[in-house]
Amino acid sequence: MPHNSTASHRIFLACCVPCFLFIGMLASSNTMLTQLHGQNADQTREYPLTSSERAQRLSLPKNKKTKTTAGNSTGNTTAGAQATRMESDMPKTAIAYARMCEFELGVPPKIILDEAVEIPIFIDGEQVYGNYPTCDNPVLIGKSTVSGSVIQRYEGRTAEGVKLPHVVWVAFGRNSSSSPARVVGSVQMIGYNTQTGATAFFESGDQIAPWVSLDKVTWRMRGTMPWIDDPKEFNQAFVPAPMQCVQCHQSDPFITNSFITAAKIPGTNEPVIPLLAADSPYHVIGGSHWDMRTIRIKGNACFDCHRVGMKTIELFTASGWNVNEHMPPDDPGSLSDDYEQLLTAWQQGRGKTGGSEWIIPPSKGSSTQTVGDDYPYQAAFNRAVLGGPDFGMTTQITTVERLRKRYFDACRKFAEQVANGTITPEEADEQLTTMLQEILTKTEK
């Protein structure tokens, strides 16, 4: 028999639905996304995409057509220059974003959840089903771990069906439901060009019930998401990144932990999620104004295998993850001194740790760059004040941290009130959403 969650766990999850992707400034409120979905459905598109049901592919009008060839991203000079200019702004609709990304990434995949790999969760080594506050491989985003999430990797393709082996897409169906009777969650897509670092983030809110259902026993997500052959429905299901996804996707496009990597490519021990190297290129299409900085310390072994996103570490450690019990994977705890040096540099600044610096990833053929306090895209979420108290962000950061603490305190309070019947889940949801919108506004400044 499958394990089941308690009623109190389900009540707490229901109370915290608006922070689906938000923990430690992670992403947007579901209410905001739902509003965007409504706008997308009615959005007028300047160069509407046509489609071929037989080929089920994206086809751009001839006068705007770009071409992405197998092996590398090329095109005529006009198309290439246009694609570069377009990267500076995030469009309003998912279908417009798909057009923008086609030059670098081909077309997004059609997501059939039944064909994706289920992410197993374990308690004492045994696979379990349901909603759990703790388990062997928790999600580490400040909420319960739910069975039935799925993930799939796709090779890139052009609109004409030509394979793009240098492009990878990952679709992630995250189940956040409190029972199999009502699906709550999200289906997300990340596209990545391994040669140029071009990355695209597509997001959905928790309004996925028209397309997604859950198995009664395992809670596994089922269904098919709208695709680009139906632009209107595609816009109803997806939106471009509603804010800076690099608030958590700092090191590279793909976050990994024991929950995510538990899903293996069938017949192998290789995780479905791609594992990238320390020097992998990375930039976000439409996110030229995003804060791409991460910290680096010369000679510190924590940076031998990959870049380090401190906000991701904060997110995981706030959920009970102990770095020295897991990293490095081949000898956990052996780099505890290096990690302590990293924490000091992050929390106290450059003056306390020699050799620490801000870097931005290589991209578009450029190498890793070191940036200083004049970096123009500083965001409040990247709160390490390496430049000292005159860095210009201290007051804003303090405000955001205070709001974040207030949010988590409110989550706990509302969970108790919902449990004893003094407030309804809908009332709690409304108040939490208002608070979350305030926090998100602060982090974007």
C-alpha positions in Angstrom: 0.0 0.0 0.0 1.3 3.5 -0.8 2.2 5.8 2.1 -0.2 8.8 2.6 0.3 12.3 4.0 -1.5 13.6 7.0 -4.3 16.1 6.8 -2.3 18.8 8.5 0.5 18.4 5.9 -2.1 18.8 3.1 -3.6 21.9 4.8 -0.2 23.5 5.0 0.5 22.8 1.4 -2.9 24.3 0.4 -2.0 27.4 2.3 1.3 27.8 0.6 0.1 27.2 -3.0 0.8 30.9 -4.1 4.6 30.4 -3.4 4.8 27.5 -5.8 8.2 28.5 -7.2 9.0 31.1 -4.6 11.3 30.2 -1.8 14.1 32.6 -1.1 13.0 34.8 -4.0 12.7 31.9 -6.4 9.9 32.8 -8.8 6.5 34.3 -9.3 3.1 34.0 -7.7 0.5 31.7 -9.3 -2.0 34.5 -9.3 0.3 36.7 -11.3 0.9 33.9 -13.7 -2.8 33.2 -14.1 -3.4 36.9 -15.0 -0.6 36.7 -17.5 -2.2 33.6 -19.0 -5.4 35.5 -19.6 -3.5 38.3 -21.2 -1.6 35.9 -23.4 -4.8 34.3 -24.7 -6.0 37.6 -26.1 -2.6 39.1 -27.0 -2.4 40.4 -30.6 0.7 39.0 -32.3 2.5 41.2 -34.8 3.9 38.4 -36.9 1.4 35.5 -36.2 2.8 32.0 -36.5 1.2 29.6 -38.9 1.2 25.9 -38.4 1.0 22.5 -40.1 -1.1 20.0 -38.3 0.3 17.2 -40.4 3.9 18.0 -39.6 3.1 19.5 -36.2 5.8 22.1 -36.5 6.3 25.8 -36.1 6.4 27.7 -39.4 7.4 31.4 -39.5 6.2 33.7 -42.3 8.7 33.8 -45.1 9.7 37.4 -44.7 10.7 36.7 -41.0 12.0 33.2 -41.4 15.3 32.3 -39.6 17.2 29.1 -40.1 19.0 27.0 -37.4 21.2 24.3 -38.9 22.5 21.2 -37.2 25.9 21.5 -35.7 25.9 25.2 -35.0 23.6 28.2 -34.9 23.8 30.1 -38.1 21.6 32.2 -40.3 21.8 35.1 -42.7 23.3 38.4 -41.4 20.0 40.1 -41.1 18.4 37.2 -39.1 21.4 36.9 -36.8 21.5 40.7 -36.1 17.7 40.6 -35.5 18.0 37.7 -33.1 20.7 39.6 -31.2 18.6 42.7 -30.9 15.5 40.8 -29.9 17.3 39.2 -26.9 17.2 42.5 -25.0 13.5 42.3 -24.2 11.3 39.5 -22.9 8.1 39.3 -25.0 4.6 39.2 -23.5 3.5 35.9 -25.0 4.9 32.4 -25.0 4.4 32.0 -28.8 6.3 35.3 -29.4 9.1 34.0 -27.1 9.2 30.7 -29.0 9.7 32.8 -32.2 12.5 34.8 -30.5 14.3 31.6 -29.4 14.0 29.7 -32.6 17.2 31.1 -34.1 19.3 29.6 -31.2 17.2 26.7 -29.9 14.9 25.5 -32.7 11.4 24.9 -31.6 10.2 23.8 -28.1 9.2 20.2 -27.7 5.6 18.9 -27.4 5.3 17.8 -23.8 3.6 14.5 -23.3 3.8 13.8 -19.6 2.9 10.1 -20.0 6.2 9.7 -21.9 8.3 11.5 -19.3 10.4 9.9 -16.6 8.8 9.8 -13.1 10.8 11.3 -10.3 10.8 8.7 -7.5 10.8 9.8 -3.8 12.1 7.5 -1.1 11.8 7.0 2.6 14.4 4.7 4.1 15.3 3.5 0.6 11.7 2.5 -0.3 9.8 4.3 -3.0 6.7 5.9 -1.6 3.7 7.8 -3.0 1.9 10.8 -1.6 2.7 14.1 0.0 5.6 14.1 2.6 7.1 16.8 4.8 10.4 14.8 4.9 11.9 12.0 2.8 15.3 10.7 1.7 15.4 13.0 -1.4 13.4 16.1 -0.6 12.6 18.9 -3.1 14.5 21.4 -0.9 12.4 24.4 -1.7 10.8 24.8 1.7 7.7 22.7 1.1 6.6 19.1 1.1 7.8 16.6 -1.4 5.1 15.0 -3.5 5.3 11.9 -5.7 4.3 11.9 -9.3 6.5 14.7 -10.7 8.1 13.9 -14.1 11.0 15.1 -16.2 12.1 14.6 -19.8 15.0 15.5 -21.9 14.7 16.3 -25.6 17.2 16.8 -28.4 16.7 20.1 -30.2 15.0 20.3 -33.6 14.4 23.0 -36.2 10.9 23.9 -37.5 11.7 21.6 -40.4 12.5 18.7 -38.1 16.3 18.8 -38.5 18.1 17.5 -35.4 20.1 20.0 -33.3 22.4 17.8 -31.2 24.0 20.9 -29.6 20.6 21.9 -28.2 18.9 20.3 -25.3 15.4 20.9 -23.9 14.2 19.8 -20.5 10.5 19.6 -19.5 9.7 19.4 -15.8 6.2 18.6 -14.4 6.3 19.5 -10.7 3.5 18.0 -8.7 2.5 20.1 -5.7 -0.9 18.6 -5.1 -2.3 17.8 -1.6 -4.4 14.9 -3.0 -4.7 13.1 -6.3 -8.2 14.4 -6.7 -7.1 17.9 -7.6 -3.9 18.7 -9.5 -1.8 21.6 -8.4 1.6 22.1 -9.9 3.4 23.5 -12.9 4.9 22.3 -16.2 8.1 24.2 -17.1 10.5 24.1 -20.1 14.1 25.0 -20.3 15.9 25.2 -23.7 19.7 25.3 -23.8 22.3 25.8 -26.6 25.5 24.1 -25.4 27.6 26.0 -27.8 26.5 29.6 -27.2 24.9 29.3 -23.8 21.6 30.7 -25.1 18.8 29.7 -22.6 15.1 30.0 -22.6 12.7 29.6 -19.7 9.0 28.8 -20.2 6.7 28.7 -17.2 3.2 27.7 -16.3 1.2 28.4 -13.2 -0.8 25.9 -11.3 -3.8 26.2 -13.6 -2.8 23.1 -15.5 -5.9 21.0 -14.8 -7.4 21.3 -18.3 -4.4 19.3 -19.6 -3.0 17.4 -16.6 -4.4 14.7 -14.3 -3.0 12.5 -11.6 -2.9 8.7 -11.1 -5.0 7.9 -8.0 -2.4 5.6 -6.4 1.0 7.0 -7.4 -0.1 10.6 -8.0 1.9 10.5 -11.3 1.2 13.4 -13.6 -0.5 12.5 -16.9 -1.6 14.4 -20.0 -0.3 16.4 -23.0 0.4 20.1 -22.8 -0.6 22.5 -25.6 2.0 22.9 -28.3 3.0 25.6 -30.8 0.7 24.2 -33.5 -2.1 25.9 -31.5 -0.7 29.3 -30.6 -3.8 30.5 -28.6 -3.8 27.4 -26.3 0.0 27.5 -26.1 -0.3 31.0 -24.7 -2.9 29.9 -22.3 -0.6 27.2 -20.9 2.7 28.9 -20.9 4.3 32.4 -20.3 7.8 33.6 -20.8 9.9 33.9 -17.7 7.8 36.3 -15.5 10.9 37.4 -13.6 14.6 36.6 -13.2 14.8 32.9 -13.1 18.5 33.2 -12.3 17.5 34.0 -8.8 17.8 30.3 -8.3 19.1 29.1 -11.7 22.4 30.9 -11.0 25.1 28.4 -11.7 23.7 27.2 -15.0 20.2 26.6 -16.4 19.6 23.3 -14.7 19.3 23.0 -10.9 20.3 19.6 -9.5 19.7 18.0 -6.2 18.9 14.4 -4.9 15.3 14.9 -5.9 15.9 15.9 -9.5 18.7 13.5 -10.1 16.7 10.5 -8.8 15.1 10.4 -12.3 17.4 8.4 -14.6 17.4 8.0 -18.3 15.8 4.6 -18.8 18.3 1.7 -18.8 21.1 3.9 -17.5 22.3 5.5 -14.3 22.5 8.9 -16.0 20.2 11.6 -14.6 17.6 13.0 -17.0 18.7 16.5 -16.0 21.9 17.5 -17.9 25.0 18.0 -15.7 27.1 20.9 -17.0 30.7 21.8 -16.5 32.2 24.8 -14.6 33.0 26.7 -17.8 29.7 26.0 -19.6 28.3 29.1 -21.4 25.1 30.7 -20.2 23.0 33.6 -21.0 19.2 34.1 -21.2 17.4 35.0 -24.3 15.3 38.1 -23.5 17.2 38.5 -20.2 20.0 40.8 -21.1 19.2 42.9 -18.1 19.3 39.9 -15.7 21.8 39.7 -12.9 24.1 36.9 -14.1 26.8 37.2 -11.4 28.0 34.5 -9.2 30.8 34.6 -6.6 34.2 32.9 -7.2 37.3 32.6 -5.1 40.7 31.9 -6.7 42.2 28.6 -5.4 39.0 27.5 -3.7 38.2 23.9 -4.6 34.4 24.4 -4.4 34.7 25.9 -7.9 36.7 23.1 -9.5 33.6 21.3 -11.0 31.0 24.0 -11.4 30.0 27.6 -10.7 28.4 28.2 -7.3 25.1 29.9 -6.9 24.8 31.2 -3.3 21.1 31.9 -3.5 20.6 28.2 -4.5 22.7 27.1 -1.5 20.6 29.4 0.7 17.4 27.9 -0.7 18.6 24.3 0.0 20.1 24.9 3.4 17.0 26.7 4.6 15.2 23.5 3.8 17.6 21.5 6.0 20.2 20.5 3.5 23.8 20.1 4.9 26.4 20.9 2.3 29.1 18.9 4.0 27.0 15.8 4.1 26.6 15.8 0.3 29.5 17.7 -1.3 31.7 16.9 -2.9 29.9 13.8 -4.0 32.9 11.5 -4.0 34.1 12.6 -0.5 31.4 14.6 1.4 32.8 17.0 3.9 36.4 17.0 2.6 36.0 20.6 1.4 34.5 22.0 4.6 37.3 24.6 5.0 36.8 25.8 1.4 33.1 26.0 2.0 33.6 28.0 5.2 35.8 30.4 3.2 33.1 30.7 0.6 30.5 31.5 3.2 32.7 34.2 4.7 33.3 35.8 1.3 29.5 35.8 0.6 28.4 37.0 4.0 31.2 39.5 4.9 32.5 40.7 1.6 35.7 40.9 -0.4 37.7 42.5 2.4 37.4 39.4 4.5 38.5 36.9 1.8 41.3 37.6 -0.5 40.8 36.6 -4.1 37.0 36.7 -4.1 35.3 38.2 -7.1 32.1 38.5 -9.1 32.0 36.6 -12.4 29.5 36.3 -15.2 29.5 33.1 -17.3 31.0 32.8 -20.8 28.5 33.2 -23.6 28.2 33.8 -27.3 31.9 32.9 -27.8 33.2 35.1 -24.9 35.1 33.8 -21.9 34.2 34.1 -18.2 34.3 37.8 -17.2 35.1 39.4 -13.9 32.9 42.4 -13.1 33.1 45.0 -10.4 30.7 47.3 -8.4 29.8 49.1 -11.6 28.1 46.1 -13.1 24.9 47.6 -14.4 22.4 44.8 -13.8 22.7 44.4 -10.0 19.5 42.9 -8.5 18.5 42.8 -4.8 18.3 39.0 -4.8 22.0 38.8 -5.3 22.6 40.1 -1.9 26.3 39.5 -1.3 27.6 42.9 -0.6 31.2 42.3 -1.8 31.8 46.0 -2.3 31.1 46.9 1.3 28.4 49.1 2.9 28.5 51.7 0.0 27.6 49.0 -2.6 24.2 50.7 -2.9 21.9 47.8 -2.2 22.1 47.3 1.6 18.9 49.1 2.5 16.9 47.3 -0.3 18.3 43.9 0.7 17.4 44.4 4.3 13.8 45.3 3.3 13.5 42.2 1.1 14.9 39.9 3.8 12.4 41.4 6.3 9.6 40.8 3.8 10.7 37.3 3.2 10.7 36.5 6.9 7.3 38.0 7.3 6.1 35.8 4.4 7.3 32.6 6.0 5.9 33.6 9.4 2.5 34.3 7.7 2.6 30.8 6.0 2.9 29.1 9.3 0.2 31.3 10.9 -2.3 30.8 8.1 -1.6 27.1 8.1 -2.7 27.0 11.8 -5.7 29.1 11.1 -6.8 27.0 8.2 -6.4 23.9 10.3 -8.6 25.2 13.1 -11.2 26.6 10.7 -10.8 30.3 11.6 -9.8 31.2 8.0 -10.5 29.6 4.7 -7.7 28.4 2.3 -9.0 30.9 -0.2 -8.6 33.8 2.2 -5.1 32.6 3.2 -4.2 32.3 -0.5 -5.4 35.9 -1.2 -3.4 37.4 1.6 -0.3 35.4 0.9 -0.5 36.4 -2.8 -0.7 40.1 -2.0 2.4 39.8 0.3 4.3 37.8 -2.3 3.6 40.4 -5.0 5.1 43.0 -2.7 8.2 40.9 -2.2 8.6 40.2 -5.9 8.3 43.9 -6.7 11.1 44.6 -4.3 13.4 41.9 -5.7 13.0 43.2 -9.3 14.3 46.7 -8.5 
